[in-house]
């Protein structure tokens, strides 16, 4: 794994920062209509920066498994032609997020909380829903509009007070850390249920994982380990809405998968990976017992 024996500071020093001109180009591109081509280009650029800053699980079979499952679900979304990329972040924190253009990140800690393949599929389907609905592109566009374009152009064109590399990092971080609106989360949940059914996966895995994480959040309020709830607001209301949507589904004349033998092997292989460098597992963590 890329995190082994490597400090985050060392990774940051080796990561190539965005050139200032590239940041300006992204700014100008987002100033008008965000075409799919622009969205993908910007998403790729942000993903390159993030992938150089955060530890990712590098195990090939694990990544192939997540990518195969994610792309199966994405093929049933409204944007099946996008080239989706799925990453396992080597962190025990409970979180997942999506970038514009089809880059989806799921933290190792969140995957390790799942009990079956339908629960992981529910996580991926939710993040695919954000991509398909272009929530990230719209969010980034709103953020860019709040920045001073005149100041940026003055610095870059006239050479006064050059833009710092850190500002480029902040641009990627702003999207990464940004909270989606409650309406966005509800739409992503609704889309996820549809994608799962079309993919032949039981959507009730979303509810069982919600319940597991919600119970944990009640026992560890304010913990960084339950950051899923800080970036995915309104969990109780979303659980109820998802439950109602599933109950209202028309009869499905095919079996919907909840689990298979390959997922147990996947979780076992993930559990055998050493913990990230410098990470102290919290009490109650599956690998901390």
VEXDREN-2710 file (C-alpha; in Angstrom, 1 decimal):
% VEXDREN-2710
k/r/px/py/pz
1/UNK/0.0/0.0/0.0
2/UNK/1.2/3.5/-0.8
3/UNK/0.9/4.6/2.9
4/UNK/3.4/2.1/4.2
5/UNK/6.5/3.8/5.5
6/UNK/5.5/7.1/4.0
7/UNK/4.5/10.2/5.9
8/UNK/1.8/12.5/4.6
9/UNK/4.3/15.3/4.6
10/UNK/6.6/13.3/2.4
11/UNK/3.8/12.5/0.0
12/UNK/2.8/16.2/-0.1
13/UNK/6.4/17.2/-1.0
14/UNK/6.5/14.7/-3.9
15/UNK/3.0/15.5/-5.2
16/UNK/3.1/17.8/-8.3
17/UNK/1.1/20.9/-7.5
18/UNK/-1.3/22.3/-10.1
19/UNK/0.4/24.9/-12.3
20/UNK/-1.2/28.4/-11.7
21/UNK/-2.2/28.5/-15.4
22/UNK/-4.1/25.2/-15.0
23/UNK/-6.0/26.7/-12.1
24/UNK/-6.9/29.7/-14.1
25/UNK/-8.0/27.5/-17.0
26/UNK/-10.3/25.6/-14.7
27/UNK/-11.6/28.8/-13.3
28/UNK/-12.4/30.1/-16.8
29/UNK/-13.9/26.9/-17.9
30/UNK/-16.3/26.8/-14.9
31/UNK/-17.2/30.4/-15.4
32/UNK/-19.7/29.5/-18.1
33/UNK/-21.5/26.3/-19.1
34/UNK/-19.8/23.3/-17.6
35/UNK/-19.8/20.8/-20.5
36/UNK/-19.2/17.1/-19.8
37/UNK/-15.8/17.4/-21.4
38/UNK/-14.8/20.2/-19.1
39/UNK/-16.2/18.4/-16.1
40/UNK/-14.2/15.3/-16.8
41/UNK/-11.0/17.3/-17.4
42/UNK/-11.3/19.2/-14.2
43/UNK/-12.3/16.0/-12.3
44/UNK/-9.2/14.2/-13.7
45/UNK/-7.0/17.1/-12.6
46/UNK/-8.4/17.2/-9.0
47/UNK/-8.2/13.4/-8.8
48/UNK/-4.5/13.5/-9.8
49/UNK/-3.8/16.0/-7.0
50/UNK/-5.8/14.1/-4.4
51/UNK/-4.2/10.8/-5.4
52/UNK/-0.8/12.3/-4.7
53/UNK/-1.9/13.6/-1.3
54/UNK/-3.9/10.8/0.3
55/UNK/-2.9/7.2/1.0
56/UNK/-4.6/4.7/-1.3
57/UNK/-4.8/1.0/-1.0
58/UNK/-2.7/-0.3/-3.9
59/UNK/-3.6/-4.0/-3.7
60/UNK/-4.6/-4.9/-7.3
61/UNK/-7.3/-7.6/-6.6
62/UNK/-9.0/-5.3/-4.0
63/UNK/-9.1/-2.4/-6.5
64/UNK/-10.3/-4.6/-9.3
65/UNK/-13.2/-5.8/-7.2
66/UNK/-14.4/-2.4/-6.2
67/UNK/-14.0/-1.1/-9.8
68/UNK/-15.8/-4.0/-11.3
69/UNK/-18.7/-3.6/-8.9
70/UNK/-18.8/0.2/-9.2
71/UNK/-18.7/0.1/-13.0
72/UNK/-21.5/-2.5/-13.1
73/UNK/-23.7/-0.1/-11.1
74/UNK/-22.6/2.9/-13.1
75/UNK/-23.6/1.2/-16.3
76/UNK/-27.2/1.4/-15.2
77/UNK/-27.0/5.2/-14.3
78/UNK/-28.0/8.1/-16.4
79/UNK/-24.4/8.6/-17.5
80/UNK/-23.1/5.1/-18.4
81/UNK/-20.6/6.4/-20.9
82/UNK/-18.4/8.1/-18.3
83/UNK/-15.2/6.4/-17.4
84/UNK/-15.7/5.8/-13.7
85/UNK/-12.7/5.3/-11.4
86/UNK/-13.1/3.9/-7.9
87/UNK/-10.4/4.1/-5.1
88/UNK/-10.1/2.7/-1.6
89/UNK/-8.7/5.4/0.7
90/UNK/-6.4/3.8/3.3
91/UNK/-8.1/5.4/6.3
92/UNK/-10.2/4.0/9.1
93/UNK/-12.5/7.0/9.0
94/UNK/-16.0/6.4/7.8
95/UNK/-16.4/8.4/4.6
96/UNK/-16.9/8.4/0.9
97/UNK/-17.0/11.1/-1.7
98/UNK/-17.2/11.7/-5.5
99/UNK/-15.5/14.1/-7.8
100/UNK/-16.9/15.5/-11.0
101/UNK/-16.4/13.3/-14.0
102/UNK/-16.6/9.9/-12.3
103/UNK/-13.9/9.6/-9.6
104/UNK/-15.3/7.9/-6.5
105/UNK/-13.4/7.4/-3.2
106/UNK/-14.5/5.1/-0.4
107/UNK/-12.6/4.9/2.9
108/UNK/-11.3/1.6/4.0
109/UNK/-13.0/2.1/7.4
110/UNK/-16.4/2.4/5.8
111/UNK/-15.9/-0.7/3.7
112/UNK/-14.8/-2.6/6.8
113/UNK/-18.2/-1.8/8.4
114/UNK/-20.1/-3.5/5.6
115/UNK/-21.5/-7.0/6.2
116/UNK/-22.4/-8.0/2.6
117/UNK/-22.0/-6.9/-1.0
118/UNK/-25.3/-5.1/-1.1
119/UNK/-24.1/-2.6/1.5
120/UNK/-20.9/-1.7/-0.4
121/UNK/-23.0/-1.5/-3.6
122/UNK/-25.3/0.9/-1.8
123/UNK/-22.3/3.2/-0.9
124/UNK/-21.0/3.1/-4.5
125/UNK/-24.5/3.7/-6.0
126/UNK/-25.0/6.7/-3.8
127/UNK/-21.7/8.3/-4.9
128/UNK/-22.5/7.4/-8.5
129/UNK/-25.7/9.2/-8.1
130/UNK/-23.8/12.4/-7.2
131/UNK/-21.8/12.0/-10.3
132/UNK/-24.7/11.2/-12.6
133/UNK/-26.7/14.2/-11.2
134/UNK/-23.5/16.4/-11.6
135/UNK/-23.7/17.6/-8.0
136/UNK/-19.9/18.0/-7.8
137/UNK/-19.6/20.0/-11.0
138/UNK/-22.4/22.4/-9.8
139/UNK/-20.9/22.6/-6.3
140/UNK/-17.4/23.5/-7.7
141/UNK/-18.9/26.1/-10.1
142/UNK/-20.6/27.8/-7.2
143/UNK/-17.3/27.8/-5.2
144/UNK/-15.3/29.2/-8.1
145/UNK/-17.8/32.0/-8.6
146/UNK/-17.2/33.2/-5.0
147/UNK/-13.5/33.7/-5.7
148/UNK/-12.2/37.0/-7.1
149/UNK/-11.6/36.5/-10.8
150/UNK/-10.0/39.9/-11.1
151/UNK/-7.6/39.2/-8.3
152/UNK/-6.6/35.9/-9.8
153/UNK/-6.0/37.3/-13.3
154/UNK/-4.1/40.3/-11.9
155/UNK/-1.7/38.0/-10.0
156/UNK/-1.2/35.5/-12.9
157/UNK/-1.0/37.9/-15.8
158/UNK/0.8/40.8/-14.2
159/UNK/3.0/38.6/-12.0
160/UNK/2.2/40.4/-8.8
161/UNK/2.0/38.1/-5.7
162/UNK/2.0/34.8/-7.7
163/UNK/-0.6/32.3/-6.7
164/UNK/0.8/29.9/-4.1
165/UNK/0.7/26.2/-4.7
166/UNK/-1.3/25.8/-1.5
167/UNK/-4.1/27.7/-3.2
168/UNK/-4.3/25.0/-5.8
169/UNK/-4.4/22.4/-3.1
170/UNK/-7.1/24.3/-1.4
171/UNK/-9.2/24.3/-4.6
172/UNK/-9.2/20.5/-4.7
173/UNK/-9.8/20.3/-0.9
174/UNK/-12.7/22.7/-1.1
175/UNK/-14.6/20.3/-3.4
176/UNK/-13.4/17.3/-1.4
177/UNK/-14.6/18.7/2.0
178/UNK/-17.7/20.4/0.7
179/UNK/-21.0/19.2/2.1
180/UNK/-23.7/18.4/-0.4
181/UNK/-27.1/19.9/0.2
182/UNK/-29.8/17.9/1.8
183/UNK/-31.6/17.9/-1.6
184/UNK/-28.5/16.5/-3.3
185/UNK/-28.2/13.7/-0.7
186/UNK/-31.8/12.8/-1.1
187/UNK/-31.5/12.7/-4.9
188/UNK/-28.4/10.6/-4.7
189/UNK/-30.2/8.1/-2.4
190/UNK/-33.2/8.0/-4.7
191/UNK/-31.0/7.4/-7.8
192/UNK/-29.0/4.8/-5.8
193/UNK/-32.0/2.7/-5.2
194/UNK/-32.9/2.7/-8.9
195/UNK/-29.4/1.8/-9.9
196/UNK/-29.2/-1.1/-7.5
197/UNK/-32.4/-2.6/-8.7
198/UNK/-31.4/-2.3/-12.3
199/UNK/-28.0/-3.9/-11.4
200/UNK/-29.7/-6.9/-9.7
201/UNK/-28.6/-5.8/-6.2
202/UNK/-30.9/-5.7/-3.2
203/UNK/-31.3/-2.0/-2.2
204/UNK/-32.1/-2.9/1.4
205/UNK/-28.3/-3.1/1.9
206/UNK/-28.5/0.8/2.0
207/UNK/-30.8/0.5/5.0
208/UNK/-28.8/-2.1/6.9
209/UNK/-25.6/-0.1/6.5
210/UNK/-27.4/3.2/7.5
211/UNK/-28.6/1.5/10.6
212/UNK/-25.2/0.1/11.6
213/UNK/-23.5/3.5/11.1
214/UNK/-26.3/5.4/12.8
215/UNK/-26.0/3.2/15.9
216/UNK/-22.3/3.8/16.0
217/UNK/-22.8/7.5/15.6
218/UNK/-25.1/7.5/18.6
219/UNK/-22.4/5.8/20.8
220/UNK/-19.5/8.0/19.6
221/UNK/-21.0/11.5/19.0
222/UNK/-18.7/13.9/17.4
223/UNK/-16.1/11.3/16.6
224/UNK/-14.0/11.7/13.5
225/UNK/-14.6/8.0/12.9
226/UNK/-18.3/8.8/12.0
227/UNK/-17.5/11.6/9.5
228/UNK/-19.9/10.0/7.1
229/UNK/-22.6/11.9/9.0
230/UNK/-20.9/15.3/8.9
231/UNK/-20.5/15.1/5.1
232/UNK/-23.9/13.3/4.5
233/UNK/-26.4/15.3/6.5
234/UNK/-30.0/14.4/7.5
235/UNK/-29.3/10.7/8.0
236/UNK/-32.5/9.8/9.9
237/UNK/-34.7/11.5/7.4
238/UNK/-32.8/10.0/4.5
239/UNK/-33.2/6.5/6.0
240/UNK/-36.9/7.0/6.3
241/UNK/-37.2/8.3/2.7
242/UNK/-35.1/5.4/1.4
243/UNK/-37.3/2.9/3.3
244/UNK/-40.4/4.4/1.8
245/UNK/-39.0/4.3/-1.7
246/UNK/-38.0/0.7/-1.4
247/UNK/-41.5/-0.3/-0.1
248/UNK/-43.0/1.5/-3.1
249/UNK/-40.9/-0.3/-5.6
250/UNK/-42.9/-2.4/-8.2
251/UNK/-42.5/-6.2/-8.0
252/UNK/-39.2/-7.2/-9.3
253/UNK/-39.3/-10.5/-11.3
254/UNK/-35.7/-11.5/-10.7
255/UNK/-33.7/-12.3/-7.6
256/UNK/-31.8/-9.3/-6.1
257/UNK/-28.4/-10.2/-4.7
258/UNK/-27.6/-9.5/-1.1
259/UNK/-24.3/-11.3/-0.8
260/UNK/-21.9/-13.8/-2.4
261/UNK/-18.9/-15.8/-1.5
262/UNK/-16.5/-13.5/-3.3
263/UNK/-17.4/-10.6/-1.0
264/UNK/-16.3/-12.6/2.1
265/UNK/-13.0/-13.2/0.4
266/UNK/-12.7/-9.5/-0.5
267/UNK/-13.3/-8.4/3.1
268/UNK/-10.9/-11.0/4.4
269/UNK/-8.2/-9.8/2.0
270/UNK/-8.9/-6.2/3.0
271/UNK/-8.6/-7.1/6.7
272/UNK/-5.2/-8.6/6.1
273/UNK/-3.7/-5.3/4.9
274/UNK/-1.6/-3.6/7.5
275/UNK/-3.1/-0.5/9.1
276/UNK/-2.0/2.9/7.7
277/UNK/1.2/4.2/9.1
278/UNK/0.7/6.3/12.2
279/UNK/-3.0/5.3/12.5
280/UNK/-4.2/4.2/16.0
281/UNK/-7.3/2.1/15.6
282/UNK/-10.2/3.3/17.8
283/UNK/-11.9/1.1/20.4
284/UNK/-14.5/-1.0/18.7
285/UNK/-12.9/-0.9/15.3
286/UNK/-13.1/-4.4/13.6
287/UNK/-9.3/-4.6/13.3
288/UNK/-8.6/-3.0/16.7
289/UNK/-10.1/-5.8/18.7
END
